[in-house]
Amino acid sequence: MPVPETTSPWLENDGALAGLRVLDLSRILSGPFCTMILGDLGADVIKVENVESGDDTRAWGPPFQGADAAYFHTVNRNKRGIAVDLKNPQCRELVKELAATADVVVENFRPGAVARLGLGYEQIREINPGIVYVSVSGYGQTGPMSQEPGYDAIAQALSGMMSVTGESHGPPVRVGVAAADLAAGMWACIGMLAALRAKDRTGEGQWVDVSLLDGQISWLTYVAGGYFVTGDTPPRYGSAHPTIVPYQAFPTADGHLMVAAGNDGLWRRFAPAVGLGHLAEEPRFGTNPDRVRNRHELLPLIEAALAERSAHDWGKVLSDAGVPAGPINTVDQALAHPQVLARDMIAKIDHPSAGTITMVGSPLKLSRTATTIRTAPPELGQHTDEVLTALGCTPRDLADLHSAGAVR
């Protein structure tokens, strides 16, 4: 049963994905991050949550803003939210009707879980043959670990990503954000858009299978490449780079400065700018391979030079010299940075009960079909009646479902 087109911020916008309907069965981070990107690009995203407590991240606080945790607000804007009991046969049928109207379904449950509810790929394909169905899981739909639950930190650990993160003399460290979840959400977007492009050519949908572990393995890139060539297990370098010197954080008089002298030309600018001009052409340090081989001799000399002034001062000196460098900002400093503000990377939107929510903007800058933040993250069940009415539910139907506790 088609959902009637009505005037709404979800259906009427100029985004690149305007007119695309996404049924979002996901929760926590990887799936919601994916579907938020789609919503920012103009898609009509219908988020399905459990009727009792909703997405787990609504309770992942403090901090809270209104009834929900700030965590939930960060990845759920530009979505309509419905709350239904998927164990209730009538609710399952209503969600299947939504899937029949959708272009895309996104889920991130353990493999097989949604199929047991009658909402798996093969079941949805029977009623919507052109569906692009995106599954994000810990380890993918195949392989010996496919049935294991997926957690960001475990994917970072198993992938080797943690083994190359942290100081050389310290223990392995998890990346400071949920890198495996966020990467999987981005890979899910890429796979979904590729599948939609293929559908434009062939008329056929398909199943997009993305895993947290695969995404982290793909990010190893040059680290894995070095291992394939040498057979040597890559160590941790802290903020440094394994094959470029100087390319790391250095202590200064008042904080840390990140330097990225990524080639010999930059090195020859960097050395005199920090009072080490005599080292620029010294054979030990003349080329990048020389500097990599002799990093333990060079780095103490750079540290001594940079200790004389503040990170801000050195940042300006090196910028004037054409060398990429900058102070390591704290999160509050980064979010107030003039370049970040100039790029509209901080946004505010009014929420019906939480007041004004401040959030990170979209990094996608399209010249003709700009991303937009049109609606705040939904309250639990905020759009249930609206969406189900559009499916054909009568006021009596809705009253019965509410009284039975099947919807919220």
C-alpha positions in Angstrom: 0.0 0.0 0.0 1.8 3.2 -1.1 2.3 5.9 1.5 0.5 9.1 0.4 2.8 12.0 -0.4 2.1 14.9 2.0 3.7 18.2 2.7 6.5 17.5 5.2 10.2 18.3 5.8 10.9 14.6 5.1 9.3 14.4 1.7 9.7 17.9 0.3 13.3 19.1 0.2 16.0 19.7 -2.4 18.5 17.1 -1.1 20.4 14.7 -3.4 18.4 11.8 -2.0 15.0 13.5 -1.9 12.2 11.0 -2.7 14.2 8.0 -1.4 12.4 6.2 1.4 14.6 4.3 4.0 13.2 1.9 6.6 15.6 2.1 9.5 15.5 -1.0 11.7 18.9 -0.3 13.2 19.9 1.0 16.6 23.0 2.1 18.7 25.5 3.7 16.3 26.6 2.0 13.0 23.1 1.8 11.5 21.8 5.1 12.8 24.9 6.9 11.7 24.4 5.5 8.2 20.7 6.5 8.1 21.4 10.0 9.5 23.8 10.6 6.6 21.0 9.5 4.2 18.5 11.8 6.0 20.9 14.8 5.8 21.0 14.1 2.1 17.2 14.4 1.9 16.0 10.8 2.3 12.8 10.1 4.1 14.0 7.9 7.0 11.5 6.0 9.1 13.2 4.8 12.3 11.6 1.8 14.0 12.2 1.4 17.7 11.0 -1.0 20.4 7.9 0.1 22.1 9.3 -0.1 25.7 12.5 1.9 25.8 13.4 2.6 22.2 17.0 2.7 20.9 19.4 1.7 23.6 21.3 5.0 23.2 18.4 7.0 24.5 19.6 5.8 28.0 23.3 6.1 27.3 23.9 9.1 29.6 24.6 11.3 31.3 24.6 13.8 29.8 20.9 14.0 29.0 19.0 16.7 27.2 15.4 16.3 27.9 14.3 12.7 28.3 17.1 11.3 26.1 20.9 11.1 26.2 23.0 13.4 24.2 24.4 10.3 22.5 21.0 9.5 20.9 20.7 13.0 19.6 24.0 12.9 17.8 23.0 10.3 15.1 19.2 10.5 14.8 18.2 13.8 13.3 16.2 14.0 10.1 14.2 10.9 10.9 10.6 10.0 11.6 10.4 7.8 14.7 7.8 5.0 15.3 7.7 2.7 18.3 6.2 -0.8 17.8 6.4 -4.2 19.3 7.9 -6.4 16.5 6.8 -9.5 18.5 3.2 -8.5 17.8 2.0 -10.1 14.6 -0.1 -7.0 13.6 2.9 -4.7 14.1 5.2 -7.0 12.1 2.7 -6.9 9.2 2.6 -3.1 9.4 6.4 -2.9 9.3 6.4 -5.3 6.3 3.9 -2.9 4.6 6.4 -0.1 5.3 9.2 -2.2 3.8 7.0 -2.7 0.7 7.0 1.0 0.1 10.7 1.5 0.9 13.7 1.8 -1.5 16.1 0.8 1.2 16.0 -1.2 4.5 18.9 -0.8 7.0 19.4 -3.2 9.9 22.3 -4.0 12.3 21.1 -7.0 14.3 23.0 -10.2 14.7 22.7 -12.2 11.5 19.4 -14.1 11.4 17.6 -12.1 14.0 15.5 -10.0 11.7 14.7 -13.1 9.5 13.3 -14.7 12.6 10.9 -11.8 12.8 9.9 -12.2 9.1 11.9 -9.1 8.1 15.0 -10.6 6.6 16.3 -9.9 3.1 14.7 -12.8 1.4 11.3 -12.2 3.1 11.3 -8.5 2.2 12.5 -9.2 -1.4 9.3 -11.4 -1.9 7.1 -8.3 -1.3 9.6 -5.7 -2.7 11.8 -7.3 -5.4 13.8 -4.1 -6.0 14.7 -3.5 -2.4 18.2 -2.5 -1.5 18.7 -4.2 1.9 21.7 -3.2 4.0 22.9 -5.4 6.9 25.6 -4.2 9.3 26.9 -6.7 11.7 30.0 -7.4 13.8 31.5 -10.0 11.4 29.3 -10.3 8.4 26.6 -12.7 7.2 29.2 -15.5 6.5 32.3 -17.0 8.2 32.9 -18.8 11.5 32.2 -15.7 13.6 29.1 -14.5 11.8 26.8 -15.3 14.8 29.0 -13.5 17.3 27.6 -10.2 18.6 29.3 -7.1 17.2 31.0 -4.5 19.4 33.1 -1.6 18.3 35.9 -2.2 20.8 36.2 -5.9 19.9 36.3 -5.2 16.2 39.1 -2.6 16.8 41.0 -5.3 18.9 40.6 -8.2 16.5 41.4 -6.1 13.4 44.9 -5.1 14.6 43.8 -1.4 14.7 44.4 -1.2 18.5 47.8 -2.9 18.1 49.1 0.1 16.1 47.4 2.7 18.3 49.1 4.1 21.4 52.6 5.1 22.4 55.4 2.6 21.6 56.2 2.1 25.3 52.5 1.8 26.4 49.7 -0.7 25.9 47.4 -0.9 22.9 44.7 1.8 22.9 41.2 2.0 21.5 40.6 4.9 19.1 38.9 7.8 21.0 35.7 7.5 19.1 33.8 4.3 18.0 35.8 4.0 14.8 34.6 0.5 13.8 31.0 1.5 14.2 31.3 4.8 12.4 33.4 3.3 9.6 30.8 0.5 9.1 28.1 3.1 8.9 30.0 4.9 6.2 30.7 1.7 4.3 27.0 0.9 4.5 26.2 4.2 2.9 28.7 3.6 0.1 27.4 0.1 -0.6 23.8 1.2 -0.5 24.4 4.1 -3.0 26.3 1.7 -5.3 23.5 -0.8 -5.1 21.0 2.0 -6.0 23.1 3.0 -8.9 23.2 -0.7 -10.1 19.4 -0.8 -9.7 19.1 2.2 -12.0 20.9 0.2 -14.7 19.4 -3.3 -14.1 16.1 -2.7 -12.2 17.3 -5.2 -9.6 17.9 -4.6 -5.9 20.4 -6.5 -3.8 21.7 -7.3 -0.3 24.6 -5.2 1.0 26.6 -7.0 3.7 28.9 -4.8 5.8 30.8 -5.8 8.9 32.6 -3.9 11.6 35.7 -6.2 11.3 35.9 -5.9 7.5 35.7 -2.1 7.8 38.6 -2.0 10.2 40.7 -4.4 8.2 40.1 -2.1 5.1 41.5 0.8 7.1 44.8 -0.9 7.7 45.8 0.1 4.1 49.5 1.1 4.1 50.0 -0.6 7.5 48.9 -3.9 6.0 50.9 -3.2 2.9 54.1 -2.8 4.8 53.5 -6.1 6.5 52.8 -7.9 3.2 56.1 -6.6 1.9 58.4 -7.1 4.9 56.7 -9.7 7.0 57.4 -7.5 10.0 54.5 -7.0 12.5 53.9 -3.2 12.6 54.6 -1.6 16.0 52.9 1.3 17.7 54.3 4.8 16.9 52.1 7.0 19.1 51.3 10.1 17.1 54.3 9.5 14.7 54.2 8.0 11.2 56.0 4.8 10.4 57.4 6.0 7.1 57.5 9.8 7.3 59.7 12.0 9.6 59.1 14.5 11.1 55.4 13.7 11.2 54.1 13.6 14.8 53.2 15.6 17.9 56.0 17.4 19.7 55.9 19.0 23.1 56.3 22.8 23.2 56.4 25.3 26.0 52.7 25.1 26.7 51.2 22.1 24.9 51.7 19.8 21.9 52.2 20.8 18.3 51.4 18.4 15.4 53.9 18.6 12.5 53.4 17.0 9.1 56.5 17.6 7.1 55.4 15.1 4.5 58.2 15.5 1.9 61.8 16.7 1.5 60.7 20.1 0.4 58.7 20.6 3.6 61.6 19.4 5.6 63.8 22.0 4.1 61.3 24.7 5.1 60.7 23.2 8.5 64.3 23.0 9.7 65.3 26.6 9.3 61.9 27.8 10.6 62.6 26.2 13.9 66.3 27.2 14.1 67.7 23.9 12.7 68.7 25.1 9.3 72.1 23.4 9.6 70.3 20.0 9.6 68.4 20.5 6.4 71.1 19.1 4.1 73.0 17.0 6.6 73.4 13.5 5.0 71.8 11.8 8.0 68.6 13.7 7.4 68.7 14.8 3.8 66.0 12.6 2.4 62.9 11.1 4.0 64.3 7.5 4.0 67.4 9.0 5.8 65.2 10.7 8.4 63.2 7.5 8.9 66.4 5.5 9.5 67.8 8.1 11.8 64.6 9.3 13.6 66.0 8.5 17.0 68.8 11.0 16.5 66.7 13.7 14.8 63.6 13.8 17.0 65.4 14.9 20.3 66.9 17.8 18.4 63.5 18.9 17.1 62.0 18.5 20.6 64.7 20.7 22.1 64.0 23.4 19.5 60.3 23.4 19.9 60.4 23.5 23.7 61.4 27.2 23.5 58.0 28.6 22.4 54.3 27.9 22.6 52.3 25.6 20.4 50.3 28.6 19.1 53.5 30.5 18.3 55.1 27.6 16.5 51.9 27.0 14.6 51.9 30.5 13.2 55.7 30.4 12.4 55.4 27.1 10.5 52.2 28.1 8.8 54.0 31.3 7.5 56.8 29.0 6.3 54.4 26.8 4.4 54.8 23.8 6.7 51.6 21.9 7.8 51.5 22.2 11.6 49.0 23.1 14.3 48.3 22.9 18.0 46.5 19.8 19.2 43.1 21.2 20.2 40.9 19.9 22.9 37.3 19.1 21.8 36.0 22.4 23.0 38.7 24.2 21.2 38.1 22.2 18.0 34.4 22.9 18.1 35.0 26.7 18.4 37.7 26.8 15.7 37.0 29.6 13.1 37.5 27.1 10.2 35.0 24.7 11.7 32.5 27.5 12.3 33.0 28.9 8.8 32.2 25.5 7.3 28.8 25.3 9.2 30.0 22.2 11.1 28.1 23.3 14.2 24.3 23.3 14.0 21.4 24.1 16.3 17.8 22.8 16.0 14.8 23.1 18.3 13.5 19.9 19.9 9.9 19.6 21.1 10.8 18.8 24.7 14.6 19.2 25.0 14.9 22.8 23.9 17.7 23.8 21.5 20.0 20.9 20.6 23.5 21.7 19.4 25.0 19.1 17.1 27.8 18.5 14.7 26.9 19.4 11.1 27.3 17.4 7.9 30.8 17.3 6.3 29.2 16.8 2.9 29.2 20.1 0.9 27.3 19.7 -2.4 27.1 22.7 -4.6 23.6 22.1 -5.9 21.9 19.8 -3.5 23.1 20.8 -0.1 22.6 18.7 3.0 20.1 20.1 5.5 19.1 19.5 9.1 15.4 19.7 8.8 14.1 18.0 12.0 15.3 17.2 15.4 15.9 13.6 16.6 12.4 12.2 17.3 10.9 11.5 20.7 10.1 7.9 21.2 7.0 7.1 19.1 6.7 10.7 18.0 5.5 9.8 14.5 3.9 6.4 15.1 0.3 7.6 14.5 1.3 9.7 11.5 3.2 6.9 9.7 0.6 4.2 10.5 -2.3 6.4 9.5 -0.6 6.9 6.1 -0.5 3.1 5.8 -4.2 2.9 6.2 -4.7 2.4 10.0 -8.0 3.9 11.2 -8.3 5.8 14.5 -9.9 2.7 16.0 -7.0 0.6 14.8 -4.5 2.9 16.4 -6.6 3.1 19.7 -6.6 -0.7 19.8 -2.8 -1.0 19.2 -2.1 1.6 21.9 -4.4 0.0 24.4 -2.7 -3.3 23.8 0.7 -1.7 24.4 1.8 -2.8 20.9 2.7 0.8 19.8 3.6 4.0 21.4 
